[in-house]
Amino acid sequence: MQKLLPLRGVALALVLLLAWDASHLDLWAMRQVGDANGFALREAWVTRVLIHEGGRLVSYVAMAFIVLLNLWPRVLPALSTRERRWWLVTTLVCLAVISLIKRASLTSCPWDLTEFGGAAQYVSHWAFGARDGGGGHCFPSGHASAAFAYLAGGWGLARAYPRAALAWGLAVVVLGVIYGLGQMVRGAHYPSHTMWTGWICWAVTVVAARWRR
């Protein structure tokens, strides 16, 4: 994993993500799934229960598994103590970073905008200190971090269990995309909110992996 996803890749992804922000495609994307009446799939079983609530449950199970690895070395015995601890700590750091940024953000969710039946005006998440009239605390996507924060498993498993590392990494990315799309069609997040969550967790994990070496 370390060789496939170096810092250069993180930097390139950042450039592409900034280009997305500059394109103002966030609003365009939301207009494809919502209108003045709101978002039709906001309370749908698939999006609210399966993807949103189910995603939280998957995150809890994944965290319990990582904690178990540290408490009971017989689980995946080829992993070193250092790898187990690094995996747990890096995952917790990713979750904490997303939570802290989200708590400080003044950006409201799409469903808060007036054009989707709310009371807020669209303000870029780059407009630091500018309030949009909504509740804020919507950037980046906290729900997407229920998947992307677990990217460290791809690095933690790589030495001892390379196939499992690849499967874990792919599962994290796939789930992150599904969670992001689910929240987008519900009106809970712009596409960029999910992208930034993925990038931040990836960047933190890559830097942590280099620091570990």
N, C-alpha and C positions, 0 to 999 in steps of 0.2 A: 504493500500500500504506500509506503514512504516513497518508493521510486516512481510510482505511477502518478502521485499527486504532490509534486514539490511546491515550494513557495512560488515558483514562476507561474504555475497553474493558478494559484490563489490570486496572484496579481492580475493575471489576464481576466479571470472571472470578475474581479473588482471593476476593471475597465468596462466590461460588457454590462455589468450591473448599473454602473453610473450612466452608461449610454441609455439603458432602459429608463432610468429616472428622468433623464433629459428629454426623452421622447414623449413624455406625458401619456404613455399608453395605458397607465393604470386606470384612468377614468374611462377610456375607450373600452377596456376589458370589462369594467363593471357595468357599463351601459348595455353590454351584450347579455347580461344575466339579470338585470334589474331595471325598474322603471319608477314612475311616480308613485306606484302602489307598493313599492318595496321589492322584495326578492321572493319569488314564488317558492323557492326551495329552502327558505330560511328554517322552517319547522318540519321539513320532510323527514321521515324516519331514517332514510339512508344518510342524509347529511348531518342531522342533529344527533341521532342516537347511534347509528353504526359508526360513522366517521368521527364525530366529535367526542361523544361519550365513550365509544369503544376505543378510540385512539388514546384517551387518557388511561383506560384500563391496561392497554398494551404497554404504555409507558411505565405504569406502576409495576407490572410484571417484569419488564426488562430491568428496572432498577433493583427489584428484589433479587433477580438472578445475579446481577453484578455484586450486590452485597453478599449474597450467598457464596460467591466465588472467594471472597475475602475471609469469610468466616469458616468455610469448609474446604480446605485445599484438595480434598479428594475429587471435587468437581473440576474437570479439566486439569488433571494433575500435572500435565506438562508445562503449564504456565508457572512462571516464577512469581514469588511474592511481590517483587517490584512491578511486574507487568500487571498483576491484579490491582495493586494499589493505584498505579498510574491510570489504568482504565477507569476506576471508580472516581478518582479525583478529577480527571479531565472531564468526565461526563458531568459531574457536579458543577464544575467551573462554567461549562457551556450553559447549563440551565440557569446558573446565577447571573451570568452576563446578560442573557436575553431578558431575564426578569428585571434586572436593574435598569436596562435601557428602556424597557416597556414602562416601568414605573415613572421614569423621568419624562417620557415623551408626552407632548401635548396633542399629538395627532389622533384624531377620532376615526372610528371605523366607517366604512362606506355606507352602512345602513343608517348612520347618523346624518348624512348629507340631506339637504333640503330637496334635491332632485330625486331622492329615493324615499321621501316621506319623513325625513328627520328635520333637525333644526340647524345643522352645522353647514359651513361653507368649506369648499375644498381648499386646503392649504398644504403645500408640499411638506413632507417630513424634514426637508432641509431648511425650512423657515424656522430656525431655532427661536424659541420664545414667543412665537406668534400663535395665538389661540384661534381656533376655528369655530368656536361657539358650541362645540360638542363636549362629550365627556372625556376625550383624550385617552391616553394610555393604551393605544391600539397598535403601536409600532415598536418593534417588529412583531411577527406572529408568534405568540406564545404557544399556540397549539402545534405549529410546525416543529417547535423545539422538542415536542414529545417524541419526535423521530430523529431529527437532525442532531440533537444533543448527544445521541448515542453513537455517533460516527467513530468515536475512539475505539470501539470494539474491533473495527477493521484493522487498526494498528496493534491493539493489545493481543489479538489472536494470530497475527501474521507470522511470527517466528515458529510457534509450536503447532498451529492449526491453520495453515494457509488456505485450505478450501473453505473452512468455516469462516475465516476472515473475509473472504470474497463474498460468501453468501450473506454474512452479517451486513457488510457494507452495502450490497445491492438492496437488501431488505430495508435498510434505513432510508436510502435514497427514494425507493419506490413508495414507502409509507409517507415520507415527507412530502412527496409530490401529491399523493392522494389526499393527505390532510390539507395541504394548501389549496387544492382545487375544491375540496369540500367546503372550506371556509370562504373561498371566493364566491361560489355560487350561493352561499347563504347570505353574503353581503357583509361578512365579518372582517374580511381582510382584502386589501389590494394584492395583486400578484407580487408586487415588489416587497411586501411585508414578509411573504414566505421566502422569496429569494434572499433577502437580507438575513433572515434567520439561518438559512442554509449556509450562506457565505460566512457569517460570523462563527458559527459552530465549526465549520470546516477550517477556517483560519486559526481559531483557537487550538484545534486538535493538531494541525500541522505544526504550529509553533511549539506546542507541548511535546510532540514527538521528536522534534529536532533538539529541544532542550533535554529530553530524556537521554538521547544519544550522546 
